[in-house]
């Protein structure tokens, strides 16, 4: 990319970010969380930092619905990821380059050097398939020591901008959005392939459940809020397996 094209691109990113910020000021946002610090939308008071997965089509909702704090974003090392990294910086998010297939170990090493930052990741990116969870987010959460917080998001009225393998959800003016940061779970730092696969399956199910709760809240179902927290329940099968392994050790 020539210098002129680079500056033109940055200008477009700045303009697009400004438009989205203005648009999202018209959107009414409801945010639910289980633990005070287990959300990217609150200045953390404790020392624990978390891992936040969300689907690729929800990037705009995740970044612009509310102000983020102490957040890094795991961004692919592919060429297109460079554009996303520039956009993340403009939005106030520290880019960390890597993915499950390329640079994952380097991303973990960088996160270990950034103990004050959460990290967010689209586990179905960067090239799909849509909403097919890959193991990168569980692996990096495990090795970096950050508890994993499943997410659920929904919007009452939105544009769906079609891309090559997924869509991008952009809320329409004066719509409503619900963001849910679910029950955190700690992944053992020495989790093996079978455990990571079990956590992946449970994470995908929990994100689907939370998204349905977000849709119910938008529809006026007040009872849905009480179903968000699953602390103390045997929600994730992999957690039970980890407890059995620790007991046998």
C-alpha positions in Angstrom: 0.0 0.0 0.0 1.4 3.4 -1.0 1.7 6.2 1.5 -1.2 8.1 -0.2 -3.4 5.1 -0.2 -2.5 4.4 3.5 -3.5 7.9 4.6 -6.7 7.7 2.5 -7.6 4.4 4.2 -6.9 5.8 7.6 -9.2 8.8 6.7 -12.0 6.4 5.8 -11.5 4.5 9.0 -11.7 7.7 11.1 -14.8 8.8 9.2 -16.5 5.5 9.6 -15.7 5.3 13.3 -17.1 8.8 13.8 -20.3 7.9 12.0 -20.7 4.7 14.0 -20.2 6.6 17.3 -22.9 9.1 16.4 -25.2 6.3 15.3 -24.7 4.4 18.5 -25.5 7.5 20.6 -29.1 7.0 19.4 -29.2 3.4 20.5 -30.6 2.4 23.9 -28.3 -0.2 25.4 -29.1 -2.6 28.3 -26.0 -4.3 29.7 -26.1 -7.3 32.1 -23.1 -8.8 33.9 -22.5 -11.5 36.5 -19.4 -10.1 38.2 -18.5 -6.4 38.4 -15.2 -6.7 36.6 -16.2 -9.5 34.2 -17.1 -7.1 31.4 -15.2 -4.9 29.0 -17.6 -2.0 29.6 -16.5 -1.1 33.2 -13.3 0.2 34.5 -11.9 -2.8 36.4 -11.3 -2.4 40.2 -9.6 -5.8 40.8 -6.5 -7.4 39.3 -8.2 -10.2 37.3 -8.6 -9.7 33.6 -10.9 -11.7 31.4 -11.3 -13.2 27.9 -14.4 -12.1 25.9 -15.5 -14.0 22.8 -18.2 -12.7 20.5 -19.3 -13.6 17.0 -17.8 -11.9 14.0 -21.1 -10.5 12.9 -21.4 -8.7 16.3 -18.1 -6.7 16.0 -19.9 -3.3 15.7 -22.2 -4.1 18.6 -19.3 -5.1 20.8 -17.1 -2.1 20.1 -19.5 0.8 19.8 -22.5 0.0 22.0 -20.7 1.2 25.2 -17.2 2.5 26.1 -14.7 -0.2 26.6 -12.0 -0.2 29.3 -8.6 -1.9 29.5 -9.4 -4.0 26.4 -7.1 -5.6 23.8 -8.4 -7.3 20.7 -7.0 -10.4 19.2 -6.7 -9.7 15.5 -5.6 -12.1 12.7 -2.1 -11.8 11.3 -3.5 -12.0 7.8 -3.2 -8.9 5.6 -6.8 -7.9 6.1 -6.2 -8.0 9.8 -3.9 -5.0 9.5 -6.9 -2.9 8.5 -8.9 -4.2 11.5 -5.9 -3.4 13.8 -5.9 0.2 12.6 -9.7 0.5 13.3 -9.2 -1.1 16.7 -6.6 1.5 17.7 -8.8 4.3 16.6 -11.6 2.8 18.7 -9.3 2.7 21.8 -8.6 -1.0 21.7 -5.0 -2.4 21.9 -4.5 -4.8 19.0 -2.8 -8.1 19.7 -1.9 -10.0 16.5 -2.5 -13.7 16.2 -5.1 -16.4 15.7 -5.6 -20.1 16.4 -3.9 -21.0 13.1 -1.2 -18.3 12.9 0.7 -16.6 15.7 -1.4 -18.0 18.6 1.7 -18.6 20.8 3.0 -15.1 20.1 -0.4 -13.7 21.0 -0.3 -15.5 24.4 3.2 -14.2 25.0 2.1 -10.6 24.3 -1.0 -11.0 26.6 1.3 -12.2 29.4 3.2 -8.9 29.0 -0.1 -7.0 29.2 -1.5 -8.1 32.6 -3.7 -5.0 32.9 -5.7 -5.8 29.8 -8.7 -8.0 29.0 -8.8 -9.5 25.6 -11.7 -9.9 23.1 -11.8 -12.2 20.1 -14.1 -13.4 17.4 -13.8 -17.2 17.7 -15.3 -17.8 14.2 -12.9 -15.4 12.5 -11.1 -14.3 10.5 -12.6 -16.3 7.5 -15.4 -18.4 9.0 -17.3 -20.5 8.7 -20.0 -18.2 10.3 -20.5 -18.9 14.0 -18.3 -22.0 13.9 -16.3 -21.8 17.1 -12.5 -22.5 16.8 -10.3 -23.5 19.6 -8.1 -20.3 19.7 -10.2 -18.4 22.3 -10.2 -21.3 24.7 -6.5 -22.0 24.2 -5.4 -18.4 24.7 -7.7 -17.9 27.7 -6.1 -21.0 29.2 -2.5 -20.2 28.5 -2.9 -16.5 29.5 -4.7 -17.3 32.7 -7.8 -15.1 31.9 -11.2 -16.5 32.8 -13.5 -17.0 29.8 -16.7 -14.9 29.8 -19.4 -16.1 27.3 -21.4 -13.3 25.6 -24.8 -12.8 24.2 -26.0 -9.9 22.1 -29.2 -8.9 20.3 -30.6 -5.8 18.6 -34.3 -4.9 18.1 -33.9 -3.4 14.6 -30.7 -3.6 12.6 -29.2 -3.7 9.1 -27.4 -6.9 8.2 -24.6 -6.0 5.8 -23.6 -9.1 3.9 -19.9 -10.0 3.5 -18.1 -12.9 1.8 -18.8 -15.4 4.6 -20.8 -13.6 7.3 -22.9 -10.5 7.9 -22.3 -7.4 10.0 -25.0 -6.2 12.3 -25.5 -2.4 12.5 -28.3 -1.2 14.7 -30.7 1.3 13.1 -31.2 4.7 14.8 -33.2 4.6 18.0 -33.2 0.8 18.2 -32.5 -1.2 21.4 -29.5 -3.5 22.1 -29.0 -6.0 24.9 -25.4 -7.0 25.8 -24.9 -9.9 28.3 -21.6 -10.9 29.9 -22.2 -14.3 31.3 -20.8 -16.5 34.0 -17.0 -16.6 33.9 -15.2 -19.9 33.9 -11.5 -20.5 34.5 -9.7 -22.8 32.0 -6.8 -24.8 33.4 -3.5 -23.5 32.2 -2.4 -27.0 31.2 -5.7 -28.0 29.5 -5.1 -30.7 26.9 -6.7 -31.0 23.5 -9.7 -33.1 24.7 -10.5 -30.6 27.5 -10.2 -27.6 25.1 -12.6 -29.3 22.7 -15.1 -29.9 25.6 -14.9 -26.3 26.7 -15.4 -25.2 23.1 -18.6 -27.2 22.8 -19.9 -25.8 26.1 -18.9 -22.2 25.2 -20.8 -22.4 21.9 -23.9 -23.7 23.7 -23.7 -21.0 26.4 -23.3 -18.2 23.9 -26.3 -19.4 22.0 -28.3 -19.6 25.3 -27.3 -16.0 26.2 -28.2 -14.7 22.8 -31.7 -16.2 23.1 -32.0 -14.6 26.6 -31.0 -11.2 25.1 -33.7 -11.7 22.5 -36.3 -12.5 25.2 -35.3 -9.4 27.1 -35.8 -7.3 24.0 -39.3 -8.9 23.7 -40.2 -7.8 27.2 -39.7 -11.1 29.1 -38.5 -9.8 32.5 -37.9 -13.4 33.7 -35.1 -13.9 31.2 -32.8 -11.7 33.4 -33.0 -14.1 36.3 -31.8 -16.9 34.0 -28.5 -15.3 33.0 -26.4 -16.2 36.0 -25.4 -19.9 36.1 -22.9 -19.6 39.0 -23.0 -22.7 41.1 -24.7 -24.8 38.5 -23.0 -27.7 36.7 -23.2 -25.7 33.4 -20.1 -26.7 31.6 -19.2 -30.4 31.3 -15.5 -29.5 31.0 -15.6 -27.9 34.4 -16.7 -31.1 36.0 -14.0 -33.1 34.2 -11.4 -30.6 35.4 -12.6 -31.0 39.0 -12.3 -34.7 38.7 -8.8 -34.4 37.3 -7.7 -32.1 40.1 -9.2 -34.5 42.7 -7.3 -37.4 41.2 -4.0 -35.5 41.1 
